[in-house]
Amino acid sequence: MPRHVAGLWRHPDFLRLWAGQTVSLLGSEVTALAIPLLAALTLDASATEMGVLSAAGAAPALLVGLFAGVWVDRARRRPILVGTDVGRAAVLATVPVAALTTGLSVPYLCVVAFLSGLLTTFFDIAHASLLPSLVRREQLVEGNSKLEVSRSGALVAGPGLAGILVQVASAPVAILVDAASFLVSGVLIARIRTPERSPAGAGTRRGLWAEAREGIGVVLGDPMLSAMATSLSLFNLSAGAFGAVYVLFVTRELGLSPAGLGLVFAAGSAAFPVGAAAAGWAGRRFGVGPSIVWGAGISDAAFLLAPLAGGPFAVTVGLLVASRLVATLTGPVTAINQLSLRQVITADRLLGRVNGTMRVFALGTAPVGALLGGALGDAVGLRPALLVAALGIQLGFARLYFSPVRSLREVPDSPAG
């Protein structure tokens, strides 16, 4: 890319990637709320069934994440993004068809969640691995910040849109909106013209497991990467349990409607753009490491507010919104700086495998957490289960605090591996 280009606003291929992600994320946020609402309100799912549903969506990261990283390193990344977008559109489009033909059930939704999660695993690894080939090293934080702004917009608008669509139309219609968004994303990404590096030739390749082990070795062998990986693992173990019972807790125990829940999600995500925009500033002002650690610490602590919700309606909604508001303000600061740090210190030939390994660590524990959370919700009640999960989330921050990441002021120059 020409060195004279001042910013990514003048980078057409980045803008295509950004626009594609924005559209698909908005649709995904609609589905992220519509599917559990469909299970909870239409199919009357139990807490255990909600845990299984949540686990089904997260399981592919554990099952194929390592090998997905190998395949991403062996192929050009743009076709993977386009293909997985089209695939996700096709999978989600079956939900309204099943609803019309009386084939809708919790097991069917689990299959849809699993297949969608499988394709999303490939998409997310390829997406994180493509950006460094589109922009310069010094533009990575800017690029990741802009992409996180898209996520923030989706978090604000998506749940509110989902709640309204579910309330006014139906959950299957809301899911159909997401299917259409993936097709739009695929078209935009297909128009990217920046050439990618040629993947390694067949003669230089080894077995899938041998190449996957190299990515694992890089992550476990680097103190900062391993700290971030295990922190994400601990966080998502408990976050999986939290998510499994949250919708049931809010709709059944607190009595919020789908539209009300959507508005809680939307209002609680309003701070996300501020956090995403402030990530680069925080890294420069406080240091990359402290921004990662304390961003996680404040965000994790915010989850403790949700189990306290109850009593007068204003107090209930206020606590639920405050929990998400604080988490979405500081969460992007740690997420953007973590991703940018990983992209800079990892050699390009290993980036897919490292991203795949990180995804396994990040999401591989979520299915276990979801199953435990669902079972705990049925055994001891929704509020106690939510509190236990919120307390467990604090372990992610503790792992980062007691690691070399806390003392890192600037991004190192030499790549890992």
C-alpha positions in Angstrom: 0.0 0.0 0.0 1.4 3.5 -0.8 3.2 5.0 2.1 1.6 8.4 1.5 -1.9 7.3 2.4 -2.6 9.2 5.6 -5.4 7.2 7.1 -7.7 4.2 6.6 -10.6 6.5 5.6 -8.8 6.7 2.2 -8.1 3.0 2.0 -10.9 1.5 -0.2 -10.1 -2.2 0.5 -10.1 -1.6 4.3 -13.4 0.3 3.9 -14.9 -2.7 2.1 -13.7 -5.1 4.8 -15.1 -2.7 7.5 -18.4 -2.3 5.8 -18.8 -6.0 5.3 -18.1 -6.7 9.0 -20.5 -3.9 10.1 -23.4 -5.4 8.2 -22.8 -8.9 9.2 -22.2 -8.0 12.9 -25.5 -6.1 13.0 -27.3 -9.2 11.7 -25.4 -11.5 14.1 -26.4 -9.4 17.1 -30.0 -9.8 16.1 -29.6 -13.6 15.9 -27.6 -13.7 19.2 -30.7 -12.5 21.0 -33.3 -14.0 18.7 -32.2 -17.6 19.0 -32.2 -17.8 22.8 -35.5 -15.9 22.9 -37.0 -18.3 20.4 -35.9 -21.2 22.6 -36.9 -19.7 25.9 -40.3 -18.1 25.0 -41.6 -20.2 22.0 -40.1 -23.6 22.8 -40.2 -23.2 26.6 -36.6 -24.5 27.0 -35.2 -25.3 30.4 -32.0 -23.9 31.8 -30.2 -27.1 30.9 -31.5 -26.9 27.4 -30.4 -23.3 27.2 -26.9 -24.4 28.3 -26.8 -27.1 25.6 -27.9 -24.5 23.0 -25.2 -22.1 24.1 -22.6 -24.9 24.2 -23.5 -26.0 20.6 -22.6 -22.5 19.3 -19.3 -22.4 21.0 -18.2 -26.0 20.6 -16.7 -25.6 17.1 -14.0 -23.3 18.4 -12.8 -26.1 20.6 -13.2 -28.9 18.0 -11.7 -27.3 14.9 -10.1 -24.0 16.0 -6.5 -25.4 15.8 -7.0 -26.9 12.4 -8.9 -24.0 11.1 -5.9 -21.9 11.8 -3.7 -24.2 9.7 -6.1 -24.1 6.8 -6.2 -20.3 7.0 -2.4 -20.2 6.8 -2.5 -22.6 3.8 -5.1 -20.6 1.7 -5.9 -17.1 0.7 -8.0 -15.5 3.3 -10.5 -13.5 1.3 -12.2 -16.5 -0.4 -12.6 -18.1 3.1 -14.4 -15.0 4.3 -16.7 -14.9 1.3 -17.5 -18.7 1.4 -18.2 -18.7 5.2 -20.5 -15.6 4.8 -22.6 -17.4 2.1 -22.6 -20.6 4.2 -23.9 -18.9 7.3 -26.6 -17.2 5.3 -27.8 -20.6 4.0 -27.8 -22.2 7.5 -29.7 -19.4 9.2 -32.3 -19.2 6.4 -33.4 -22.7 7.3 -34.8 -21.5 10.7 -37.9 -19.7 9.3 -38.4 -22.6 6.9 -38.4 -25.0 9.9 -40.8 -22.7 11.7 -43.3 -22.8 8.8 -43.1 -26.6 8.5 -43.4 -27.3 12.3 -39.9 -28.7 12.3 -38.6 -26.2 14.9 -37.3 -27.6 18.2 -34.5 -27.0 20.6 -32.3 -29.8 19.1 -32.8 -28.2 15.6 -31.7 -24.9 17.0 -28.6 -26.6 18.5 -27.7 -28.0 15.0 -28.1 -24.5 13.5 -26.0 -22.9 16.3 -23.3 -25.6 15.8 -23.1 -25.2 12.0 -23.2 -21.4 12.2 -20.5 -21.5 14.9 -18.3 -23.8 12.8 -18.4 -21.3 9.8 -17.9 -18.4 12.2 -14.7 -20.0 13.5 -13.2 -20.0 10.1 -14.5 -16.5 9.3 -13.1 -14.9 12.5 -9.7 -16.5 12.2 -9.4 -15.5 8.6 -10.7 -12.0 9.3 -8.1 -11.4 12.1 -5.4 -12.8 9.8 -6.3 -10.7 6.7 -6.1 -7.2 8.3 -2.2 -7.2 8.6 -2.0 -7.8 4.9 -4.2 -4.9 4.1 -2.8 -2.2 6.3 0.6 -1.1 7.6 1.9 -2.2 11.0 1.4 1.3 12.5 -2.2 1.3 11.3 -3.2 -1.9 13.0 -4.6 -0.2 16.2 -6.5 2.3 14.0 -7.9 -0.6 11.9 -8.8 -2.7 14.8 -10.4 0.3 16.6 -12.6 1.0 13.5 -13.6 -2.6 13.3 -14.5 -2.5 17.0 -16.6 0.6 16.5 -18.6 -1.5 14.1 -19.0 -4.1 16.8 -20.1 -1.4 19.1 -22.7 -0.1 16.7 -24.0 -3.6 16.2 -24.1 -4.1 20.0 -26.1 -0.9 20.4 -28.5 -1.3 17.5 -28.7 -5.1 17.1 -30.3 -6.2 20.3 -32.8 -3.4 20.2 -33.7 -4.3 16.6 -33.9 -8.0 17.6 -36.2 -7.3 20.5 -38.5 -5.2 18.3 -38.5 -7.8 15.5 -39.2 -10.7 17.9 -42.0 -8.7 19.6 -43.6 -7.3 16.4 -42.9 -10.0 13.8 -41.2 -13.2 15.2 -37.8 -14.7 16.1 -37.6 -16.6 12.7 -38.0 -13.3 10.9 -35.3 -11.7 13.0 -33.0 -14.6 12.1 -33.8 -14.2 8.4 -32.5 -10.6 8.6 -29.1 -12.0 9.8 -29.0 -14.4 6.9 -29.5 -11.5 4.5 -26.7 -9.5 6.2 -24.2 -12.3 5.6 -24.9 -12.2 1.9 -24.3 -8.4 1.8 -21.0 -8.9 3.7 -19.9 -11.6 1.3 -20.4 -9.2 -1.7 -18.5 -6.4 -0.1 -15.5 -8.6 0.9 -15.4 -10.2 -2.5 -14.7 -6.7 -4.0 -11.4 -6.4 -2.0 -8.5 -6.0 -4.5 -5.4 -5.8 -2.4 -3.3 -8.9 -3.3 -2.6 -11.4 -0.6 0.7 -13.2 -0.1 0.8 -16.6 -1.8 0.2 -19.4 0.7 2.9 -22.0 1.3 3.3 -24.5 -1.5 2.3 -28.1 -1.0 5.9 -29.1 -0.9 6.6 -27.1 2.2 3.6 -28.3 4.1 3.5 -30.9 6.9 0.6 -32.7 8.5 -2.3 -30.7 9.9 -1.4 -31.7 13.5 2.3 -30.9 13.0 1.5 -27.4 11.7 -1.1 -26.9 14.4 1.5 -27.8 17.1 3.7 -25.0 15.8 0.9 -22.4 16.5 0.4 -23.9 20.0 4.1 -23.8 20.7 4.2 -20.1 19.8 1.3 -19.2 22.1 2.5 -21.3 25.0 6.2 -20.3 24.5 5.6 -16.6 24.6 4.8 -15.3 28.1 2.5 -12.5 26.9 0.6 -14.7 24.4 0.2 -17.5 27.0 -1.1 -15.1 29.6 -3.7 -13.6 27.3 -4.7 -17.1 26.1 -5.2 -18.5 29.6 -7.0 -15.3 30.7 -9.5 -15.6 27.9 -9.9 -19.3 28.7 -10.8 -18.5 32.4 -13.0 -15.6 31.4 -15.0 -17.6 28.8 -15.5 -20.6 31.1 -17.5 -18.5 33.4 -18.9 -16.2 30.7 -20.4 -19.3 29.1 -22.2 -20.2 32.3 -23.3 -16.5 32.6 -24.7 -16.4 29.1 -26.5 -19.7 29.5 -28.8 -18.5 32.3 -28.9 -14.7 31.6 -31.9 -14.6 29.2 -33.9 -17.0 31.4 -33.1 -14.9 34.5 -34.1 -11.6 32.8 -37.3 -12.9 31.1 -38.6 -15.3 33.7 -37.3 -14.1 37.1 -37.3 -10.3 36.4 -40.2 -10.4 33.9 -38.7 -8.3 31.1 -40.3 -8.6 27.6 -38.3 -9.4 24.5 -38.4 -5.7 23.5 -37.4 -4.7 27.1 -34.5 -7.1 27.0 -33.4 -5.8 23.6 -33.5 -2.2 24.9 -31.4 -3.2 27.9 -28.8 -4.7 25.6 -28.9 -1.7 23.3 -28.7 1.0 26.1 -26.1 -1.0 27.9 -23.9 -1.2 24.8 -24.0 2.6 24.2 -20.5 3.1 25.7 -18.9 0.6 23.3 -18.0 3.3 20.6 -16.3 5.4 23.3 -14.2 2.4 24.5 -13.3 1.3 21.0 -12.3 4.9 20.0 -10.3 5.3 23.2 -8.3 2.1 22.8 -5.4 3.6 21.0 -5.3 6.7 23.3 -5.3 4.4 26.4 -2.4 2.4 25.0 -0.3 5.5 24.4 -1.4 7.2 27.7 -1.1 4.4 30.1 0.9 1.8 28.2 -0.3 -1.2 26.2 0.0 -3.7 29.1 -1.9 -1.6 31.7 -4.6 -0.8 29.2 -5.1 -4.6 28.6 -5.0 -5.5 32.3 -7.2 -2.7 33.8 -9.6 -2.7 30.9 -10.2 -6.3 31.6 -10.4 -5.7 35.4 -13.1 -3.0 35.2 -15.0 -4.9 32.5 -15.0 -8.2 34.4 -16.1 -6.5 37.7 -19.2 -5.0 35.9 -20.7 -8.5 35.5 -21.2 -8.6 39.3 -24.0 -6.0 39.0 -26.4 -8.2 37.0 -27.2 -10.8 39.7 -28.1 -7.9 42.0 -30.9 -6.8 39.7 -34.4 -6.9 41.3 -37.0 -4.9 43.1 -38.5 -1.8 41.6 -38.5 -1.7 37.8 -36.2 1.3 37.6 -33.6 -0.4 39.9 -33.8 -3.6 37.9 -33.3 -2.0 34.5 -30.7 0.4 35.9 -28.5 -2.4 37.3 -28.7 -4.5 34.1 -27.9 -1.5 31.9 -25.0 -0.3 34.2 -23.5 -3.8 34.1 -23.4 -3.8 30.3 -22.5 -0.1 30.1 -19.3 -0.4 32.1 -18.3 -3.7 30.5 -18.8 -2.3 27.0 -16.8 0.9 27.9 -13.7 -0.8 29.1 -13.9 -4.2 27.3 -12.9 -2.8 23.9 -9.8 -1.2 25.4 -8.4 -4.5 26.4 -9.7 -6.4 23.3 -8.3 -4.0 20.7 -4.9 -3.7 22.4 -4.7 -7.5 22.9 -5.5 -8.2 19.2 -3.1 -5.5 17.9 -0.3 -6.8 20.2 -0.9 -10.3 18.9 -0.9 -9.3 15.3 2.4 -7.3 15.7 4.4 -9.9 17.6 3.4 -12.9 15.5 5.1 -13.7 12.2 2.6 -13.6 9.3 3.2 -17.2 8.3 2.0 -18.2 11.7 -0.8 -15.7 12.2 -3.6 -18.0 11.2 -2.4 -20.8 13.5 -1.8 -18.4 16.4 -5.3 -16.9 15.9 -6.7 -20.4 15.8 -4.9 -21.4 19.0 -6.1 -18.2 20.7 -9.6 -18.9 19.6 -9.5 -22.4 21.1 -8.3 -21.0 24.4 -10.8 -18.1 24.2 -13.9 -20.1 23.3 -12.9 -23.7 23.9 -14.0 -23.5 27.6 -17.3 -21.7 26.8 -19.2 -24.9 25.9 -18.2 -26.4 29.2 -19.2 -23.3 31.1 -22.5 -23.2 29.3 -23.4 -26.7 30.2 -22.3 -26.1 33.8 -24.3 -22.9 34.0 -27.4 -24.5 32.6 -27.2 -27.4 35.1 -26.5 -25.1 38.0 -29.4 -22.9 37.0 -31.8 -25.9 37.2 -30.2 -27.1 40.4 -29.9 -24.0 42.6 -31.9 -21.3 40.7 -31.1 -18.7 38.1 -29.9 -15.9 40.3 -27.4 -18.0 42.4 -26.1 -19.5 39.1 -25.6 -16.1 37.6 -23.8 -14.9 40.7 -21.4 -17.9 40.7 -20.7 -17.3 37.0 -20.0 -13.5 37.6 -17.6 -14.3 40.4 -15.8 -16.8 38.2 -15.3 -14.2 35.5 -13.0 -12.3 37.8 -10.4 -15.0 37.3 -9.6 -13.7 33.8 -8.5 -10.4 35.2 -6.4 -12.1 37.9 -4.5 -14.1 35.3 -3.6 -10.9 33.4 -2.7 -9.0 36.5 -0.1 -11.6 37.6 1.6 -11.7 34.2 4.3 -9.9 32.2 1.5 -8.1 30.3 1.0 -5.7 33.2 4.4 -4.1 32.9 4.4 -3.8 29.0 4.6 -0.2 28.0 5.1 -0.4 24.3 4.5 -3.1 21.6 7.8 -5.1 21.0 9.4 -5.0 17.6 10.3 -8.6 17.1 7.6 -11.2 16.2 7.1 -14.4 18.2 8.0 -17.5 16.4 
